[in-house]
Amino acid sequence: MEHTAVLKIDDKEYSLPVMVGTEGEKAVDNRKLRAASGFMSYDQGYGNTCSCESSITYLDGENGVLRHRGYPIEQLAEHSDFVETAYLIIYGDLPNAARRKEFGLYLRQTAAIEPQMEKIFEGYPKNAPPMAMLSSIVASLAAHYPHLATNNFEKDLVNFDQAAAMAISKIRTIAALIYRYQRGLPAIPPRQELPFCDNFLHMMYSDPDKDYQSAPEVARALNLLLLLHADHEQNCSTSTVRMVGSSAANLFTSLSAGICALSGPLHGGANVAVIQMLQNIHDEGDDGTRFIQAAKSGDKSHRLMGFGHAVYRNFDPRAKIIGKACEDLLNKLGIKDPLLDIARKLEQAALREDYFIARKLYPNVDFYSGIIMRALGIPVNMFTVIFAIGRTPGWIANWREVAADARGRIYRPRQLYVGPLPRDYVEMARR
Ligand code: SDX
């Protein structure tokens, strides 16, 4: 049954089509509103605006539901791994054994970066923000592999499989190279026989004459962390990838823009801000009680980083999974992290205090991920880089939806102009 919405403005009525998604979500299609009525719709930050139809991820913020191509995140976290979930998110179905083997081989074969690319690193100060290095070096993939980055949707879609596997694999390698470069350590080349996460840990922590031996729990925890970050509907960085991709910019360029968006502390940079917050609380001899009081004052400098979400008005399902994995990993590795104790106290307080309950502020994906990454020996300034490695499959899948949309058009939102009314130029002598 067709639904329509009727908008009454003054003495006129306008009928607008209603679109219904496969999960029953409804949207008023206001694409023709301005032509029909002269009115635009206003939605600062697009908090209640669908920029697209997408089949990749479904979020139900009210009920804390997250599904990738219909599969609940809880089941993927329990039964799948990062590479398989990346394949699912990009191609729409779980791979059979042959496709999984082929995809894994693609990732291993494209893991190394060109020797010429390694020179780029020398152009950065050792203390450069890793996300600044990652975004620009990823953008340079378009320069080194122009045949995969023609800025022509049709041609780039023909080579999509190779570009997608290369992006996932090389972003991981570039991340490890950034870590090594910033510490004056020699680059450790990838080893084709290693699985995705083991190869990353090898490139990060091995020595030229001694391979890193990770406890199985470490690679498993990293795998879970990347899987849980793989996609998340139209978040700030994913929408950025779609926006840039809609201009027919190639995949690598669009991914670089997504990395830039993710670097902000209100988005992917929150995991760094969480650890800094917990460390400050610890260093001030506070068990969290004083900080909670300050956060309740609404003081922006005392925001509970890792809490709240633009969509979830309930628990972020990923936070629950990461919180448990964090506890398990620290127990298995015999690590007693005082920041975890403080995190638990903040979580308990936030779940009890009216200020947070009224604003539906629950722990989000970033709240525990930083503590797990500390346990994995990942330095704080690399936390958001790990998030970017995880989010790459989601960005790729969204870029592909834009590139493959025959009805697609360049993203070009409107604005409500609130600036000066027309006025004439004034010569300098009369100003
Ligand atoms: C990610 O979109 C995604 O999907 C993102 C992500 C993904 O996977 O891609 O899930 C990853 O980015 C998770 C979010 C990480 N960011 C943080 O943890 C930073 C801390 N959180 C906030 O800054 C905030 O909650 C946001 C940015 C996440 C969401 O902001 P909203 O929905 O725009 O909320 P708001 O700023 O309008 O705040 C509503 C109220 C305000 O109080 P009042 O003005 O009504 O009195 O809640 C308060 C805010 O002051 N508030 C907080 C708070 N977050 C909001 N108060 C204390 N601590 C907080 N963290």
Boltz pocket constraint, residues with backbone or C-beta under 6 A from the ligand:
constraints:
  - pocket:
      binder: B
      contacts: [[A, 229], [A, 231], [A, 232], [A, 234], [A, 235], [A, 236], [A, 265], [A, 266], [A, 267], [A, 268], [A, 270], [A, 295], [A, 298], [A, 302], [A, 303], [A, 304], [A, 305], [A, 306], [A, 307], [A, 308], [A, 309], [A, 310], [A, 311], [A, 359], [A, 361], [A, 364], [A, 365], [A, 366]]
      max_distance: 6.0
